[in-house]
Amino acid sequence: MKNLKCDVCHKDITTAIKQRDYFHMAHRDICEACHDQMERSIKPVVRTKQPFSYEWYDRLVRDSIEKAIVKGRWEAR
């Protein structure tokens, strides 16, 4: 069995059910709590983007995850 750890908060993901308990985004494993925090932090930015593009959104998600991994936590934008 594979042991998963959240790449941001480094907590063990004990019941690993993909897209429910953990999310694999930008080649990183993220726990549900960190995924929710990421969505809360980028939602205001996404709402103000005109015109919206998926390339921009993908870059925003990847950059946000990488910044959170470096700092060990999520920051409000």
N, C-alpha and C positions, 0 to 999 in steps of 0.2 A: 504494500500500500504506500502511496505517495504522501509524504507529509507536506502540507502547504503552509506557508507563512505569508502574511500580507507584506508586500514590498514597501509599503509606506509606514505602517505602525509596528510591523514585525510581530504581530500577534499570530498564534497558531490558529489555523482554520480547521477545526476538528471535524465538522460534518460538511465535507466538501461536495456540494451539489452546485454544478456550474449554473450561472445566471440566477441563482437563488441565494447561496451563502458566500459565493465569491465570484468575481468577474475577471476575465482575462482581457485586459485592454492594453494596447500598445506594448505587447510582449511582456506584460507585468501581471501578477496576480494581486488582486485588490479585494479586501474583505468588504462585506456589505456595509459596514459603518463608514469606511473610507469612501466607498462608492457614493453613498448618500451625501457625504460631506463634499465630495467633488462636484456633484450635481448642484448642490446649494451654492457653492462658490462660483461656478461658471454661469449659472442661470441668468443673473443680471446682465452679464456681458453678451450672452446669446440673444437676449431679448432686444438689445439695442443695435444689433448688427443689421445693417441694410446695405446692399442686398445680401442675403444669407447664402453661403456656399459650404458644401460638405468638406471641401479641402481645407478651408479656414477652420471649420469646427474640429476636424481631425487633428490639425496642428495645435489648436487650443487645448484639446484634451491631452495630447501627448506632452505639451509643454507644462501643463498643470500637474500632471503625474510626475514628471521628472523633477519639478521644483519641490513637490511634496516629499519625494524620496530623499532629496538632498537635505531638506530641512527637518524631515521626520514627522511632519504634520502638515495639515492644510491651512492655507491662509485665506482670509476673506479678501475679495477683490474690490 
